[in-house]
Amino acid sequence: MASLSFYIVDVFAETKYAGNQLAVFTDAGHLSSEQMQEIAKEINFSETTFILSPDLREGGYDVRIFTPTKELPFAGHPTLGTAFVLQQFVIRQAVEQVNLNLSVGQIPVTISYQNAHPDVLWMRPNPPTFGATVTADAIAPIFTLNTDDIDSHLPIQEVSTGVPFLIVPLKSLDALQRIYVNTDRLMTLVENLQAKEVFVFCSETRHAN
């Protein structure tokens, strides 16, 4: 049986065993799409990435991203985590930028260092594109909220830098905490949208600092 090398990375974390987990397979170009999907299903993290080759192509590294059920053209924490693995275990030297060739195009990730170790990674996604808008009357019942809970100063709108999401602004943290999702209504809404997932946010924070 063939063996594969991979790394488990904790993204958006300052300590081990925290943040968003990511599995990164290196030199995976010999795998078929079907095999990558089965591996991602077996790992069962929110995303698994596959570096197709340790060699540069047009200044970047070819990478594919899979959830347990499908391939994604782009996603945030897999991009950052894969860039870290590339710097640490493929490039093996301090570089200021690593470019990932994803389905949406080449995404640059800049890296700052502290004591010769990567400290902070920043990615520059594609410019956002804006899609359909949704009314407060349509969205409020989906989250068992009142229309007054929706922040009318901002649109409820599809936004994408690679994968579309419906962005829903709320007025308060209280409203955010009262959300109870009506799944049937949500599925009905997204049938007519490009976005199949929703981000709900408010400008209030749980802690002052």
C-alpha positions in Angstrom: 0.0 0.0 0.0 1.3 3.4 -1.0 2.1 5.9 1.8 1.4 9.6 1.8 3.1 12.4 3.8 0.8 15.0 5.3 0.8 17.6 8.1 -1.9 18.7 10.5 -1.9 22.5 11.0 -3.8 24.5 13.6 -4.7 27.7 11.8 -5.9 30.9 13.5 -4.3 29.7 16.7 -1.5 30.7 19.1 -1.2 27.3 20.8 -1.4 23.7 19.7 -4.7 21.9 19.5 -6.6 25.1 18.9 -8.0 27.1 16.0 -9.1 25.5 12.7 -7.6 22.2 11.9 -6.2 21.5 8.4 -4.6 18.5 6.8 -2.0 19.3 4.1 -0.7 16.6 1.8 2.6 17.3 0.0 3.7 16.1 -3.5 0.2 14.8 -4.2 0.1 15.3 -7.9 -0.1 11.6 -8.6 -3.5 11.4 -6.9 -6.7 11.5 -8.9 -9.5 13.9 -8.0 -11.5 11.0 -6.8 -8.7 9.9 -4.5 -8.3 13.4 -3.1 -12.0 13.6 -2.3 -12.0 10.2 -0.6 -9.0 11.2 1.5 -10.6 14.5 2.5 -13.7 12.5 3.5 -11.6 10.1 5.5 -9.7 12.9 7.3 -13.1 14.7 7.9 -11.6 18.1 8.7 -13.5 21.1 7.4 -10.9 21.3 4.6 -7.9 19.2 3.4 -5.4 20.6 0.9 -3.1 18.8 -1.7 0.1 20.4 -2.9 0.4 18.9 -6.4 4.2 19.5 -6.8 7.1 20.9 -4.8 8.1 22.8 -7.9 7.1 26.3 -8.9 4.7 26.9 -11.8 4.4 30.5 -12.9 5.8 31.7 -9.6 3.4 29.7 -7.4 2.6 26.2 -6.1 -0.4 24.3 -7.5 -2.8 23.5 -4.6 -6.3 22.0 -4.5 -8.7 22.3 -1.6 -11.4 19.8 -0.6 -14.1 19.5 2.1 -15.3 16.1 3.0 -18.0 16.4 0.2 -16.6 18.7 -2.5 -13.7 20.6 -4.0 -13.5 24.4 -3.3 -12.0 27.0 -5.6 -10.8 29.0 -2.6 -11.0 29.1 1.2 -9.2 31.3 3.8 -7.7 29.1 6.5 -6.6 26.3 4.0 -4.7 29.0 2.0 -2.9 30.2 5.1 -2.2 26.8 6.5 -0.9 25.5 3.2 1.4 28.5 2.8 2.9 27.7 6.2 3.6 24.1 5.3 5.1 25.2 2.0 7.5 27.6 3.7 8.4 25.2 6.5 8.7 21.9 4.6 9.0 22.6 0.9 10.9 25.9 0.6 12.7 25.5 3.9 14.0 29.0 4.1 12.6 32.4 5.2 10.7 34.0 2.3 8.5 37.1 2.4 5.8 35.7 0.1 4.4 32.3 -1.0 2.1 32.2 -4.0 -0.6 29.5 -4.2 -2.1 28.6 -7.6 -5.8 27.9 -6.8 -8.8 27.4 -9.0 -9.6 31.2 -8.6 -6.1 32.2 -9.6 -2.8 32.9 -7.9 -3.2 34.0 -4.2 -0.2 35.6 -2.5 0.5 35.0 1.2 3.0 37.2 2.9 4.9 36.0 6.0 6.5 37.9 8.8 9.0 36.2 11.2 10.0 36.3 14.8 13.2 34.6 15.9 13.4 33.0 12.4 10.0 31.4 12.8 6.9 32.4 10.9 4.9 34.7 13.2 2.0 36.1 11.1 0.7 35.2 7.7 -1.5 37.4 5.6 -3.2 36.5 2.3 -4.4 38.8 -0.4 -7.6 37.3 -1.9 -9.1 38.4 -5.2 -11.1 41.6 -5.1 -14.7 41.1 -3.9 -17.6 40.7 -6.3 -21.1 41.6 -5.2 -24.2 39.7 -6.1 -27.9 39.7 -5.3 -29.4 41.5 -2.3 -32.1 40.1 0.0 -34.7 42.0 2.0 -34.9 42.1 5.8 -38.4 40.7 5.6 -37.1 37.7 3.8 -34.1 37.0 6.0 -35.4 37.7 9.5 -37.8 34.7 9.8 -35.0 32.4 8.7 -33.1 33.2 11.8 -36.2 33.6 14.1 -35.5 37.4 14.4 -37.5 40.6 13.9 -36.8 42.9 11.0 -35.8 45.5 13.6 -32.8 43.2 14.5 -31.4 43.7 11.0 -29.0 46.6 10.5 -30.7 48.7 7.8 -27.5 50.8 7.2 -25.9 47.9 5.4 -27.2 45.6 2.6 -27.9 41.9 3.0 -25.9 40.9 0.0 -24.0 38.1 -1.7 -20.2 38.8 -1.6 -17.5 36.6 -3.0 -13.7 36.5 -3.2 -13.8 33.0 -4.7 -16.7 31.4 -2.9 -20.0 33.4 -2.5 -21.6 34.0 0.9 -24.7 35.9 1.9 -23.6 38.5 4.4 -26.3 39.5 7.0 -25.6 42.5 9.2 -27.3 42.7 12.6 -27.7 45.6 15.0 -26.6 43.9 18.2 -24.8 41.0 19.9 -28.0 40.2 21.6 -29.7 39.6 18.2 -26.8 37.5 17.1 -27.1 35.3 20.3 -30.9 34.9 19.7 -30.5 33.3 16.3 -32.3 30.0 15.8 -32.0 28.8 12.2 -35.1 27.6 10.3 -33.3 25.2 8.0 -36.2 24.7 5.6 -36.6 28.4 5.0 -32.8 28.8 4.6 -32.7 26.1 2.0 -35.6 27.7 0.1 -33.9 31.0 0.1 -30.5 29.9 -1.2 -32.1 27.8 -4.0 -32.3 31.1 -5.9 -28.9 32.5 -4.9 -25.4 31.7 -5.9 -24.4 31.8 -2.3 -25.3 28.6 -0.4 -23.8 29.7 3.0 -24.5 32.7 5.2 -22.3 34.9 7.4 -24.1 36.8 10.1 -22.3 39.5 12.0 -22.7 42.6 14.2 -20.4 45.4 15.2 -20.7 44.8 18.9 -18.1 42.5 20.7 -18.4 40.2 23.6 -15.5 41.9 25.3 -14.5 45.5 25.2 -10.9 44.8 24.1 
